[in-house]
Amino acid sequence: MSQKKSLKLNFIMNAILTMSSFLFPLISFPYVSRILGPDGTGRVDFATSLIAYFLMFAQLGIPTYGVRACAKVRDNKHLLTKTAHELLIINLVMSAVSYAVLFLAVLFVPRLRQDRVLYILVSLTILFNTIGMEWLYKALEQYTYITIRSILFKIVSLAAMFLLVREKDDYVVYGGITILASSASYLMNFVHARKYISMRPVGGYEFAPHLKAVAVFFAMACASTIYTNLDKVMLGIMATNTDVGYYGAAVRIKSILVSIVTSLGTVLLPRASYYVEHGMMDEFRKISRKALNFVVVAAVPLMLYFIYFARQGIFLLSGEDYAGAILPMQIIMPTLLFIGLTNILGIQILVPMGREKTVLWSMIAGAAVDLVCNLLLIPRFAAAGAALSNMLAEAVVLLVQIIALRREVLASFRSIQYWKVVFALLAGTAASVWVAGLGLGSFWALALSACLFFAAYGLVLLVLKERLVCEVMGQLFG
């Protein structure tokens, strides 16, 4: 009972954190995009995407591996301390190497030297992520702490955004504030960690076992970073900063929605690792089945709604100067479902089962497809071509993982009541699409259509007694 209660609390906390991640850009980006324009936001998006590669090298796959490694020994403080120290030392060494290479690049590459202050500010995310040890807190399922800490820093960042970003040339300030919002809270992690582990050296450190295991996770991180950030980098090189700004606006909305869809999988990873380690396979399969059902029920309506109302979404968040982002956003929306499913299949099922090499191969396949498609499509279609490349890459990742897990998950996929979801989608569509023709402003069109679409969708699922929806309602009101 306590385990179920804990898991429910973790999901609620992560849902609140997800909502804060939704509200922060919803409030800040409409302001920032109108001040900086597509060129300014494009510069920051390009810098953030480029630094992501240096962060990937510094992290060495530990953000995922560390959750599993620490979750396995979380009941033994000495082993947990030893494991955390080992991973932190590896991170620190790799961060130093990453910074050395970055500073050389900033010195000798003209385009980077031109905006060197921006790149140095954005690179602070490497330091903050390293000392933050977020993987330790996730392994211990400290989602209440993570949520409160993150919301606090988002509020501070939001205030700084309105106070300091006042003209078009303030894109460097905006870049620094985005790092404050996303990573500076990790400073608290380092101070707070003494509550769970000893900060004194315990000796007897063994790095070789981690390095051997983390190699696959590092390769996974490489492949993932390539196909999630390559689009912006290639757009910046092959097109313009404005195209990067258009694509970034579409991806920003997609990222908010993805965080909603993947919120359950994030909470379940440490619990799934714990179940596998202790041979509790029935519990493992049960939460995996529910997670897949949740993704389908949550992702498909979000995907469809924002294809219908892409124009209103872009204009509300970014302004009419970003009309070039509408088509990329519509093209990229199916990735909500693809990413949601691969988050469960890859991170929650394959990784706890020790089959991370399968995840790696799926990501390599996705990265290869993304690279080839970008080379072919960006010169002709710019931001829309990058969106199509990203969508195809995510589809390939999902296909490879489904093939690899066909024996384990086909029964789970068959158990989902698709026909009920389809009927609910038809009801939501009929209830809302006519709103687009009323000529309302973006805010009121979205507010009215969202209420109609999701109310009709949810009501039909309840009437048809869709299994997961009924279970959730029963727990909330039972």
C-alpha positions as CSV (number, residue, x, y, z in Angstrom):
1,M,0.0,0.0,0.0
2,S,2.8,2.4,0.9
3,Q,4.5,1.6,-2.4
4,K,1.4,2.5,-4.3
5,K,0.9,5.6,-2.3
6,S,4.5,6.6,-2.9
7,L,4.2,6.0,-6.7
8,K,1.0,8.0,-6.8
9,L,2.6,10.9,-4.9
10,N,5.6,10.8,-7.2
11,F,3.3,11.0,-10.2
12,I,1.4,14.0,-8.7
13,M,4.7,15.8,-8.0
14,N,6.1,15.1,-11.4
15,A,2.7,16.3,-12.9
16,I,3.1,19.5,-11.0
17,L,6.7,19.8,-12.2
18,T,5.5,19.2,-15.8
19,M,2.8,21.9,-15.4
20,S,5.5,24.3,-14.3
21,S,7.6,23.4,-17.3
22,F,4.5,24.1,-19.4
23,L,3.6,27.4,-17.7
24,F,7.1,28.9,-17.7
25,P,7.5,29.1,-21.5
26,L,3.8,29.8,-21.9
27,I,4.3,33.0,-19.9
28,S,7.8,33.9,-20.9
29,F,8.2,33.0,-24.5
30,P,5.4,35.2,-25.9
31,Y,7.2,38.2,-24.3
32,V,10.7,37.1,-25.3
33,S,9.9,36.2,-28.9
34,R,8.3,39.5,-29.5
35,I,11.3,41.4,-28.1
36,L,14.1,39.3,-29.7
37,G,12.4,38.2,-32.9
38,P,13.2,35.0,-34.8
39,D,16.9,36.0,-35.2
40,G,17.5,36.6,-31.5
41,T,15.7,33.4,-30.3
42,G,17.4,31.5,-33.2
43,R,20.9,32.6,-31.9
44,V,20.1,31.3,-28.4
45,D,18.5,28.1,-29.8
46,F,21.6,27.4,-31.9
47,A,23.9,28.1,-28.9
48,T,21.9,25.8,-26.7
49,S,21.9,23.0,-29.3
50,L,25.6,23.3,-29.8
51,I,26.4,23.2,-26.1
52,A,24.2,20.2,-25.8
53,Y,27.0,18.2,-27.5
54,F,29.6,19.3,-25.0
55,L,27.1,18.5,-22.2
56,M,26.6,15.1,-23.7
57,F,30.3,14.4,-23.6
58,A,30.7,15.7,-20.0
59,Q,27.7,13.6,-18.8
60,L,28.9,10.4,-20.4
61,G,25.5,8.7,-20.2
62,I,25.4,9.0,-16.4
63,P,22.0,10.8,-16.1
64,T,20.3,7.5,-17.2
65,Y,22.9,5.0,-15.9
66,G,23.1,6.7,-12.6
67,V,19.4,6.3,-11.9
68,R,19.6,2.6,-12.3
69,A,23.0,2.2,-10.5
70,C,21.8,4.2,-7.5
71,A,18.3,2.7,-7.4
72,K,19.9,-0.8,-7.0
73,V,21.8,0.2,-3.8
74,R,19.5,2.8,-2.4
75,D,18.8,0.7,0.7
76,N,22.5,0.7,1.7
77,K,23.9,4.2,2.5
78,H,27.6,3.2,2.3
79,L,27.2,1.6,-1.2
80,L,25.0,4.5,-2.3
81,T,27.6,7.0,-1.1
82,K,30.4,5.1,-2.9
83,T,28.4,4.8,-6.1
84,A,27.5,8.4,-6.1
85,H,31.1,9.5,-5.4
86,E,32.4,7.4,-8.3
87,L,29.9,8.7,-10.8
88,L,30.5,12.3,-9.6
89,I,34.3,12.0,-10.0
90,I,33.8,10.6,-13.5
91,N,31.5,13.5,-14.4
92,L,33.9,16.1,-13.1
93,V,36.9,14.7,-15.1
94,M,34.8,14.6,-18.3
95,S,33.4,18.1,-17.7
96,A,37.0,19.5,-17.4
97,V,37.9,17.9,-20.8
98,S,34.6,19.1,-22.3
99,Y,35.3,22.7,-21.2
100,A,38.8,22.6,-22.6
101,V,37.6,21.7,-26.0
102,L,34.8,24.2,-25.9
103,F,37.1,27.1,-25.0
104,L,39.4,26.2,-27.9
105,A,36.3,26.2,-30.2
106,V,35.2,29.6,-29.0
107,L,38.7,31.0,-29.5
108,F,39.3,29.7,-33.0
109,V,35.8,29.3,-34.7
110,P,34.7,32.8,-36.0
111,R,31.0,32.2,-35.6
112,L,31.4,31.1,-32.0
113,R,33.9,33.9,-31.2
114,Q,31.3,36.4,-32.4
115,D,28.9,35.4,-29.6
116,R,31.5,34.1,-27.1
117,V,29.8,35.6,-24.1
118,L,26.5,33.8,-25.0
119,Y,28.3,30.5,-25.4
120,I,30.2,30.8,-22.1
121,L,27.0,31.6,-20.3
122,V,25.1,28.7,-21.9
123,S,28.0,26.4,-21.1
124,L,27.3,26.8,-17.4
125,T,24.7,24.1,-17.9
126,I,27.7,21.7,-18.1
127,L,28.9,22.6,-14.6
128,F,25.5,22.7,-13.0
129,N,24.4,19.4,-14.4
130,T,27.6,17.8,-13.2
131,I,27.5,18.9,-9.6
132,G,23.7,18.6,-9.4
133,M,23.6,14.8,-9.4
134,E,20.0,14.8,-10.5
135,W,20.3,11.0,-11.1
136,L,20.8,10.5,-7.3
137,Y,17.5,12.2,-6.5
138,K,15.6,10.4,-9.1
139,A,17.0,7.0,-8.0
140,L,15.7,7.9,-4.4
141,E,12.4,9.1,-5.9
142,Q,12.7,12.5,-4.3
143,Y,10.2,14.1,-6.6
144,T,8.7,16.4,-4.0
145,Y,12.0,18.0,-3.5
146,I,12.8,18.1,-7.2
147,T,9.4,19.8,-7.9
148,I,9.6,22.5,-5.2
149,R,13.2,23.3,-6.1
150,S,12.6,23.6,-9.8
151,I,9.5,25.7,-9.4
152,L,11.3,28.1,-7.1
153,F,14.1,28.8,-9.7
154,K,11.6,29.1,-12.5
155,I,9.8,31.8,-10.6
156,V,13.1,33.7,-10.1
157,S,14.0,33.2,-13.7
158,L,10.6,34.5,-14.9
159,A,11.0,37.7,-12.9
160,A,14.5,38.2,-14.3
161,M,13.2,37.7,-17.8
162,F,10.7,40.5,-17.5
163,L,13.2,42.8,-15.7
164,L,16.3,42.3,-17.9
165,V,15.2,41.3,-21.4
166,R,14.0,44.7,-22.7
167,E,15.4,45.1,-26.3
168,K,16.5,43.1,-29.3
169,D,20.2,42.9,-28.3
170,D,19.4,41.2,-25.0
171,Y,19.5,37.7,-26.4
172,V,22.7,37.1,-24.4
173,V,20.8,37.9,-21.2
174,Y,18.0,35.7,-22.3
175,G,20.5,32.8,-22.9
176,G,21.8,33.2,-19.3
177,I,18.3,33.3,-17.8
178,T,17.3,30.1,-19.6
179,I,20.2,28.4,-17.9
180,L,19.2,29.8,-14.6
181,A,15.7,28.4,-15.1
182,S,16.8,25.0,-16.3
183,S,20.0,24.2,-14.5
184,A,21.0,26.6,-11.7
185,S,18.7,24.8,-9.2
186,Y,21.2,21.9,-9.4
187,L,23.4,24.0,-7.0
188,M,20.9,23.2,-4.3
189,N,21.3,19.5,-5.1
190,F,24.9,19.5,-4.3
191,V,24.3,21.2,-0.9
192,H,21.2,19.0,-0.2
193,A,22.9,15.7,-1.1
194,R,24.5,15.3,2.4
195,K,21.0,14.3,3.6
196,Y,21.3,11.1,1.6
197,I,25.0,10.4,1.2
198,S,28.2,11.2,3.0
199,M,30.2,14.0,1.4
200,R,33.5,12.6,3.0
201,P,35.6,10.3,0.8
202,V,34.9,6.7,1.6
203,G,37.8,5.2,-0.3
204,G,37.9,1.9,-2.3
205,Y,36.5,3.6,-5.4
206,E,36.1,1.4,-8.5
207,F,35.7,3.3,-11.7
208,A,36.2,0.4,-14.2
209,P,32.8,-1.3,-13.7
210,H,31.0,2.0,-14.2
211,L,33.1,3.0,-17.3
212,K,32.3,-0.4,-18.9
213,A,28.6,-0.1,-18.2
214,V,28.3,3.5,-19.0
215,A,29.9,3.2,-22.4
216,V,26.6,2.0,-23.9
217,F,24.6,4.8,-22.1
218,F,27.1,7.3,-23.5
219,A,26.6,6.0,-27.0
220,M,22.9,6.2,-26.4
221,A,23.3,9.8,-25.2
222,C,25.4,10.6,-28.3
223,A,22.8,9.2,-30.7
224,S,19.9,10.9,-28.9
225,T,21.7,14.2,-28.7
226,I,22.6,14.0,-32.4
227,Y,19.0,13.5,-33.6
228,T,17.4,15.8,-31.1
229,N,19.8,18.8,-31.6
230,L,21.2,18.1,-35.1
231,D,18.2,19.8,-36.7
232,K,18.9,23.2,-35.2
233,V,22.6,23.0,-35.7
234,M,22.2,22.0,-39.4
235,L,19.6,24.7,-39.9
236,G,21.9,27.2,-38.5
237,I,24.7,26.1,-40.8
238,M,22.6,25.4,-44.0
239,A,19.9,28.0,-43.6
240,T,19.6,31.1,-41.4
241,N,19.1,32.1,-37.7
242,T,15.6,33.0,-38.6
243,D,14.8,29.5,-39.8
244,V,16.3,28.2,-36.5
245,G,14.0,30.6,-34.7
246,Y,10.9,29.2,-36.6
247,Y,11.9,25.6,-35.9
248,G,12.7,26.4,-32.3
249,A,9.2,27.9,-31.8
250,A,7.7,24.7,-33.1
251,V,10.0,22.5,-31.1
252,R,9.4,24.5,-27.9
253,I,5.6,23.7,-28.1
254,K,6.4,20.1,-28.9
255,S,8.8,19.9,-25.9
256,I,6.1,21.2,-23.5
257,L,3.7,18.6,-24.7
258,V,6.3,15.8,-24.7
259,S,7.0,16.5,-21.0
260,I,3.3,15.9,-20.2
261,V,3.3,12.6,-22.2
262,T,6.5,11.3,-20.7
263,S,5.8,12.4,-17.1
264,L,4.7,9.0,-16.0
265,G,7.7,7.2,-17.5
266,T,10.1,9.5,-15.7
267,V,8.5,8.6,-12.4
268,L,8.5,4.8,-13.1
269,L,12.1,4.4,-14.2
270,P,13.6,4.0,-10.7
271,R,10.7,1.9,-9.6
272,A,11.0,-0.4,-12.6
273,S,14.7,-0.8,-12.0
274,Y,14.0,-1.7,-8.4
275,Y,11.4,-4.3,-9.4
276,V,13.7,-6.0,-12.0
277,E,16.6,-6.0,-9.5
278,H,14.5,-7.8,-6.9
279,G,12.8,-10.2,-9.4
280,M,9.3,-8.6,-9.0
281,M,8.5,-9.2,-12.7
282,D,4.7,-9.2,-12.3
283,E,4.8,-5.7,-10.8
284,F,7.2,-4.6,-13.6
285,R,4.9,-5.8,-16.3
286,K,1.9,-4.2,-14.7
287,I,3.3,-0.7,-14.5
288,S,4.7,-1.0,-18.0
289,R,1.3,-1.9,-19.4
290,K,-0.4,1.0,-17.7
291,A,2.4,3.4,-18.9
292,L,1.8,2.4,-22.5
293,N,-1.9,2.8,-22.1
294,F,-1.3,6.3,-20.6
295,V,0.9,7.4,-23.5
296,V,-1.7,6.5,-26.1
297,V,-4.6,8.1,-24.2
298,A,-2.6,11.3,-23.5
299,A,-0.5,11.7,-26.6
300,V,-2.9,11.1,-29.5
301,P,-5.4,13.9,-28.5
302,L,-2.6,16.4,-27.8
303,M,-1.1,15.6,-31.2
304,L,-4.3,15.9,-33.1
305,Y,-5.5,19.1,-31.3
306,F,-2.2,21.0,-32.0
307,I,-2.3,19.9,-35.6
308,Y,-5.7,21.5,-35.9
309,F,-4.8,24.7,-34.0
310,A,-1.1,25.1,-34.8
311,R,-1.6,28.6,-36.1
312,Q,-3.3,29.8,-32.9
313,G,-0.6,28.1,-30.8
314,I,2.3,29.6,-32.6
315,F,0.7,33.1,-32.8
316,L,-0.1,33.0,-29.0
317,L,3.3,31.9,-27.9
318,S,5.5,33.6,-30.5
319,G,3.6,36.2,-32.4
320,E,2.7,36.7,-36.0
321,D,6.4,37.1,-37.0
322,Y,6.6,33.3,-36.5
323,A,4.1,32.3,-39.2
324,G,6.9,30.3,-40.7
325,A,6.7,28.0,-37.7
326,I,3.2,26.8,-38.3
327,L,3.9,24.1,-40.9
328,P,7.0,22.7,-39.0
329,M,4.8,22.4,-35.9
330,Q,2.1,20.5,-37.7
331,I,4.7,18.1,-39.2
332,I,6.4,17.5,-35.9
333,M,3.3,16.8,-33.8
334,P,3.3,13.0,-34.4
335,T,6.5,12.8,-32.4
336,L,4.4,13.2,-29.3
337,L,3.2,9.7,-29.7
338,F,6.5,8.3,-31.0
339,I,8.6,9.8,-28.1
340,G,6.0,8.9,-25.5
341,L,6.1,5.2,-26.6
342,T,9.9,5.0,-26.9
343,N,10.3,6.6,-23.5
344,I,8.4,3.7,-22.1
345,L,9.8,0.9,-24.3
346,G,13.4,2.1,-24.1
347,I,13.9,3.9,-20.8
348,Q,11.3,2.0,-18.6
349,I,11.4,-1.5,-20.1
350,L,14.7,-2.1,-22.0
351,V,17.0,-0.2,-19.6
352,P,15.9,-1.9,-16.4
353,M,16.1,-5.2,-18.2
354,G,19.7,-4.5,-19.0
355,R,19.0,-4.3,-22.7
356,E,20.3,-0.8,-23.2
357,K,22.3,-1.9,-26.3
358,T,18.9,-2.3,-28.1
359,V,18.1,1.3,-27.1
360,L,21.4,2.3,-28.5
361,W,20.9,0.7,-31.9
362,S,17.4,2.3,-32.2
363,M,18.9,5.7,-31.5
364,I,21.8,5.1,-33.9
365,A,19.2,4.3,-36.6
366,G,17.2,7.4,-35.7
367,A,20.4,9.6,-35.8
368,A,21.4,8.2,-39.2
369,V,17.9,8.8,-40.7
370,D,17.9,12.3,-39.2
371,L,21.3,13.2,-40.7
372,V,20.4,11.9,-44.2
373,C,17.0,13.5,-44.3
374,N,18.3,16.8,-43.0
375,L,20.9,16.9,-45.8
376,L,18.2,16.2,-48.4
377,L,15.3,18.3,-47.0
378,I,16.8,21.4,-45.2
379,P,18.2,23.0,-48.4
380,R,14.8,22.9,-50.0
381,F,12.3,23.2,-47.2
382,A,14.4,24.8,-44.4
383,A,12.5,24.5,-41.0
384,A,9.7,22.3,-42.4
385,G,12.4,19.9,-43.8
386,A,14.1,19.8,-40.3
387,A,10.7,19.0,-38.8
388,L,10.0,16.2,-41.2
389,S,13.5,14.8,-40.7
390,N,12.9,14.8,-36.9
391,M,9.5,13.1,-37.2
392,L,10.9,10.3,-39.5
393,A,13.9,9.8,-37.1
394,E,11.6,9.3,-34.1
395,A,9.4,6.9,-36.1
396,V,12.4,4.8,-36.9
397,V,13.5,4.7,-33.2
398,L,10.1,3.5,-32.2
399,L,9.9,0.9,-35.0
400,V,13.3,-0.7,-33.9
401,Q,12.3,-0.9,-30.3
402,I,8.9,-2.4,-31.1
403,I,10.6,-5.1,-33.2
404,A,13.0,-5.8,-30.4
405,L,10.3,-6.1,-27.7
406,R,7.6,-7.7,-29.9
407,R,7.3,-10.7,-27.6
408,E,7.1,-8.7,-24.4
409,V,4.9,-5.8,-25.4
410,L,2.5,-6.9,-28.2
411,A,0.1,-8.2,-25.6
412,S,0.2,-4.8,-23.8
413,F,-0.5,-3.0,-27.1
414,R,-3.4,-5.3,-27.9
415,S,-4.9,-4.6,-24.5
416,I,-5.3,-0.9,-25.3
417,Q,-8.9,-0.1,-26.2
418,Y,-8.1,1.8,-29.4
419,W,-11.7,2.0,-30.7
420,K,-12.7,3.9,-27.7
421,V,-9.9,6.4,-28.2
422,V,-10.9,6.8,-31.8
423,F,-14.5,7.6,-31.0
424,A,-13.4,10.1,-28.3
425,L,-11.1,11.8,-30.9
426,L,-14.0,12.1,-33.4
427,A,-16.1,13.6,-30.7
428,G,-13.4,16.1,-29.7
429,T,-12.8,17.0,-33.4
430,A,-16.5,17.6,-34.1
431,A,-16.9,19.7,-30.9
432,S,-13.9,22.0,-31.6
433,V,-12.7,22.4,-35.2
434,W,-15.5,24.9,-36.1
435,V,-13.9,27.4,-33.6
436,A,-11.1,28.1,-36.0
437,G,-13.5,29.8,-38.4
438,L,-14.9,32.2,-35.8
439,G,-12.2,34.8,-36.3
440,L,-11.3,34.9,-32.6
441,G,-8.0,36.0,-31.2
442,S,-5.4,33.3,-30.6
443,F,-5.9,33.1,-26.9
444,W,-9.7,32.9,-27.0
445,A,-9.7,30.5,-29.9
446,L,-7.4,28.1,-28.0
447,A,-9.2,28.5,-24.7
448,L,-12.6,27.7,-26.3
449,S,-11.5,25.0,-28.6
450,A,-9.3,23.3,-25.9
451,C,-12.3,23.2,-23.5
452,L,-14.6,21.8,-26.1
453,F,-12.1,19.3,-27.6
454,F,-10.7,17.8,-24.3
455,A,-14.1,17.9,-22.5
456,A,-15.7,15.9,-25.3
457,Y,-12.7,13.6,-25.5
458,G,-12.7,12.8,-21.8
459,L,-16.5,12.5,-21.5
460,V,-16.7,10.0,-24.3
461,L,-13.9,7.9,-22.7
462,L,-15.8,8.0,-19.5
463,V,-19.1,7.0,-21.1
464,L,-17.4,4.2,-23.0
465,K,-15.6,3.2,-19.8
466,E,-12.1,3.2,-21.1
467,R,-10.1,1.2,-18.6
468,L,-7.3,3.6,-17.6
469,V,-9.5,6.6,-17.4
470,C,-12.0,4.8,-15.2
471,E,-9.2,3.6,-12.9
472,V,-7.8,7.1,-12.6
473,M,-11.2,8.6,-11.8
474,G,-11.9,5.9,-9.3
475,Q,-8.7,6.7,-7.5
476,L,-9.4,10.4,-7.5
477,F,-13.0,10.3,-6.4
478,G,-13.3,6.8,-4.9
